[in-house]
Amino acid sequence: MTELSEALFIGGRSGVGKTTVAYELHSQLSAQDLRHCLIEGDNLDMAHPAPWVHGLAEKNLAAMWKNYRELGYRRLIYTNTVSVRQTQALATAMGDDPGITGVLLMAEDLTTYNRLAGRESGLELDSHYGRSQSAARELDLLTPPWVHRIKTDGRPPADIAREILLLTGWQH
């Protein structure tokens, strides 16, 4: 009998720490020798012009997950700004009815601005920060209430990852 798969969807505005926390989750799970994979959702449909209307991210996730499942993986960490608003579509793309945990990472404007300033500058920083603020408002309003909300301000990624692992039950 095949083990059921599980998906952890991590969403949040730019600069909130999604990728950093996901890599810390990967490190902690690896240290426990727990089989898992990490997919950065932004990379599944990063193209110009934007292919979102074609469902490319979901198609690419389906193809990648099929390959991981064939190798025996059953735990997926998936990060993307709006993943917590699209959990059902993403789970459907996985094709094997996974158990779902959703986590919306949240942070104050100043925190995200400072984080973004560490990787952007000038007009690109202003533009990115403006999109981050808009995304924060939209995520706050439209993310389902069952999704766990975790603040990242002033917290080390290791602590946030441990909190998330408790939510998933993926620890020994």
Long-range contacts (C-beta under 8 A, 24 or more apart in sequence): 2-96, 3-74, 4-74, 4-96, 4-97, 4-98, 4-99, 5-65, 5-69, 5-73, 5-74, 5-75, 5-76, 5-94, 5-96, 5-97, 5-98, 5-99, 6-74, 6-75, 6-76, 6-98, 6-99, 6-100, 6-101, 6-168, 6-170, 7-75, 7-76, 7-78, 7-87, 7-90, 7-91, 7-94, 7-98, 7-99, 7-100, 7-101, 8-75, 8-76, 8-77, 8-78, 8-101, 8-102, 8-103, 8-164, 8-168, 8-170, 9-78, 9-79, 9-80, 9-83, 9-84, 9-86, 9-87, 9-90, 9-100, 9-101, 9-102, 9-103, 10-77, 10-78, 10-79, 10-80, 10-83, 10-84, 10-103, 10-105, 10-164, 11-79, 11-80, 11-81, 11-82, 11-83, 11-84, 11-85, 11-102, 11-103, 11-104, 11-105, 11-139, 11-143, 11-147, 12-81, 12-84, 12-104, 12-105, 12-106, 12-107, 12-139, 12-152, 13-81, 13-106, 13-107, 13-112, 13-132, 13-133, 13-135, 13-136, 13-139, 14-81, 14-112, 14-116, 14-128, 14-129, 14-131, 14-132, 14-135, 15-107, 15-111, 15-112, 15-113, 15-115, 15-116, 15-128, 15-129, 15-132, 16-105, 16-106, 16-107, 16-112, 16-115, 16-152, 17-105, 17-107, 17-115, 17-152, 17-157, 17-160, 18-79, 18-80, 18-81, 18-105, 19-79, 20-157, 21-105, 21-152, 21-157, 21-160, 21-161, 21-164, 22-77, 22-79, 23-157, 24-157, 24-158, 24-160, 24-161, 25-77, 25-161, 25-164, 25-165, 26-77, 27-161, 28-158, 28-161, 28-162, 28-165, 29-75, 29-165, 29-170, 32-171, 32-172, 34-75, 34-170, 34-171, 34-172, 35-72, 35-73, 35-74, 35-75, 36-73, 36-75, 36-76, 36-77, 36-170, 37-68, 37-73, 37-75, 37-76, 37-77, 38-76, 38-77, 38-78, 38-79, 39-64, 39-76, 39-77, 39-78, 39-79, 40-79, 40-80, 41-78, 41-79, 41-80, 41-83, 41-90, 42-79, 42-80, 42-81, 58-89, 58-90, 58-92, 58-93, 59-93, 61-90, 61-93, 61-94, 62-93, 62-94, 62-95, 65-93, 65-94, 65-95, 65-96, 66-95, 69-96, 75-170, 81-135, 81-139, 82-135, 82-139, 84-139, 84-143, 84-144, 84-147, 85-139, 85-142, 85-143, 85-144, 87-144, 87-147, 101-148, 101-164, 101-167, 101-168, 102-143, 102-144, 102-146, 102-147, 102-148, 103-147, 103-148, 103-149, 103-150, 103-164, 103-167, 104-139, 104-143, 104-147, 104-148, 104-149, 104-150, 105-150, 105-151, 105-152, 105-160, 106-136, 106-140, 106-149, 106-150, 106-151, 106-152, 107-151, 107-152, 107-153, 108-153, 109-133, 109-136, 111-152, 111-153, 111-154, 112-136
